[in-house]
């Protein structure tokens, strides 16, 4: 009997360690990772971009994921750090600075926290391993822009104990008009197809392998304004940035672990899932110029949070917690 009890206890502990099964969607959201302090980086006050970076080596590139949705004021800026060969770099600390393309109106430092695209094994799709072959780490900073128009976001990263400049890929269009709904604005009512609309052929509704069945059962127009919704625009197999697959996996994990009472819906990007064809009508209605995008919508039908590009389990889970 003692051996039996020990065996059962060991099995239970092993199951818990592996994640077991969904807990009904009620697990608490993971805490937000900490960021470096601003004291670890030089101040932008009274400087131009050229003065800030004078004497510092240029050894990295700041590749922004949140490209088209930046606006005047404070913004969530998601990005990765890569080397000149486009290989992802995992750095110990990083801060972002923003400026006009001529280097004026320099602001910062906005220290970044490290996030991950990783998910529990049971939520991982077949595409994700190749999508994340170069790494699953990214960074998030709360960047500030002082005016509309083109701006650059550069990084100072601590690499091997020294500060290195991470150059921008291209200017960001700050305050671009006619973009998708912002936080606090009403969600745009659209019909999203369900399994019933395609005779159960879920591959017509999602390029993920396997398709996220529970995210393809509900028409957005039937639930918006009635209950909280996560509306995810992503095409796992056809994504130009190769981040759609990982974020759909992330949405699946949040739905399974802490999404009770919230509807999760995935919407593909291209008509007939063919990148040679135009965007689907739902994507055009939401005025999206990039993908992926995720919108967390409260029960009144207003956008409570939005993520352009990459986001983590913790980020999405905390946003979902806020609309329950």
Secondary structure in CASP SS format (residue, H / E / C, confidence):
PFRMAT SS
TARGET T0000
AUTHOR 0000-0000-0000
METHOD secondary structure of the structure
MODEL  1
X C 1.00
X H 1.00
X H 1.00
X H 1.00
X H 1.00
X H 1.00
X H 1.00
X H 1.00
X H 1.00
X H 1.00
X H 1.00
X H 1.00
X H 1.00
X H 1.00
X H 1.00
X H 1.00
X H 1.00
X H 1.00
X C 1.00
X C 1.00
X C 1.00
X C 1.00
X C 1.00
X C 1.00
X C 1.00
X C 1.00
X C 1.00
X C 1.00
X C 1.00
X C 1.00
X C 1.00
X C 1.00
X C 1.00
X C 1.00
X E 1.00
X C 1.00
X C 1.00
X H 1.00
X H 1.00
X H 1.00
X C 1.00
X C 1.00
X C 1.00
X C 1.00
X C 1.00
X C 1.00
X C 1.00
X C 1.00
X H 1.00
X H 1.00
X H 1.00
X H 1.00
X H 1.00
X C 1.00
X C 1.00
X C 1.00
X E 1.00
X E 1.00
X E 1.00
X E 1.00
X E 1.00
X E 1.00
X E 1.00
X E 1.00
X C 1.00
X C 1.00
X C 1.00
X C 1.00
X C 1.00
X C 1.00
X C 1.00
X C 1.00
X E 1.00
X E 1.00
X E 1.00
X E 1.00
X E 1.00
X E 1.00
X E 1.00
X E 1.00
X E 1.00
X E 1.00
X C 1.00
X C 1.00
X C 1.00
X C 1.00
X C 1.00
X E 1.00
X C 1.00
X C 1.00
X C 1.00
X C 1.00
X E 1.00
X E 1.00
X E 1.00
X E 1.00
X E 1.00
X E 1.00
X E 1.00
X E 1.00
X C 1.00
X C 1.00
X C 1.00
X C 1.00
X C 1.00
X C 1.00
X E 1.00
X E 1.00
X E 1.00
X E 1.00
X E 1.00
X E 1.00
X E 1.00
X E 1.00
X E 1.00
X E 1.00
X C 1.00
X C 1.00
X C 1.00
X C 1.00
X H 1.00
X H 1.00
X H 1.00
X C 1.00
X C 1.00
X C 1.00
X C 1.00
X H 1.00
X H 1.00
X H 1.00
X H 1.00
X C 1.00
X C 1.00
X C 1.00
X C 1.00
X C 1.00
X E 1.00
X E 1.00
X E 1.00
X E 1.00
X E 1.00
X E 1.00
X E 1.00
X E 1.00
X E 1.00
X C 1.00
X C 1.00
X C 1.00
X E 1.00
X E 1.00
X E 1.00
X E 1.00
X E 1.00
X E 1.00
X E 1.00
X E 1.00
X E 1.00
X E 1.00
X E 1.00
X C 1.00
X C 1.00
X E 1.00
X E 1.00
X E 1.00
X E 1.00
X E 1.00
X E 1.00
X E 1.00
X C 1.00
X C 1.00
X C 1.00
X E 1.00
X E 1.00
X E 1.00
X C 1.00
X C 1.00
X C 1.00
X C 1.00
X C 1.00
X C 1.00
X C 1.00
X C 1.00
X C 1.00
X C 1.00
X C 1.00
X E 1.00
X C 1.00
X C 1.00
X C 1.00
X C 1.00
X C 1.00
X C 1.00
X C 1.00
X C 1.00
X H 1.00
X H 1.00
X H 1.00
X H 1.00
X C 1.00
X C 1.00
X C 1.00
X H 1.00
X H 1.00
X H 1.00
X C 1.00
X C 1.00
X C 1.00
X C 1.00
X C 1.00
X C 1.00
X C 1.00
X C 1.00
X H 1.00
X H 1.00
X H 1.00
X H 1.00
X C 1.00
X C 1.00
X C 1.00
X H 1.00
X H 1.00
X H 1.00
X H 1.00
X C 1.00
X C 1.00
X C 1.00
X C 1.00
X C 1.00
X E 1.00
X E 1.00
X E 1.00
X E 1.00
X E 1.00
X C 1.00
X C 1.00
X C 1.00
X C 1.00
X C 1.00
X C 1.00
X C 1.00
X C 1.00
X C 1.00
X C 1.00
X H 1.00
X H 1.00
X H 1.00
X H 1.00
X H 1.00
X H 1.00
X H 1.00
X H 1.00
X H 1.00
X H 1.00
X H 1.00
X H 1.00
X H 1.00
X H 1.00
X H 1.00
X C 1.00
X C 1.00
X C 1.00
X C 1.00
X E 1.00
X E 1.00
X E 1.00
X E 1.00
X E 1.00
X C 1.00
X C 1.00
X E 1.00
X H 1.00
X H 1.00
X H 1.00
X C 1.00
X C 1.00
X C 1.00
X C 1.00
X C 1.00
X E 1.00
X C 1.00
X H 1.00
X H 1.00
X H 1.00
X H 1.00
X H 1.00
X C 1.00
X C 1.00
X C 1.00
X C 1.00
X C 1.00
X C 1.00
X C 1.00
X E 1.00
X E 1.00
X E 1.00
X E 1.00
X E 1.00
X C 1.00
X C 1.00
X C 1.00
X C 1.00
X E 1.00
X E 1.00
X E 1.00
X E 1.00
X E 1.00
X E 1.00
X E 1.00
X C 1.00
X C 1.00
X C 1.00
X C 1.00
X H 1.00
X H 1.00
X H 1.00
X H 1.00
X H 1.00
X H 1.00
X H 1.00
X H 1.00
X H 1.00
X C 1.00
X C 1.00
X C 1.00
END
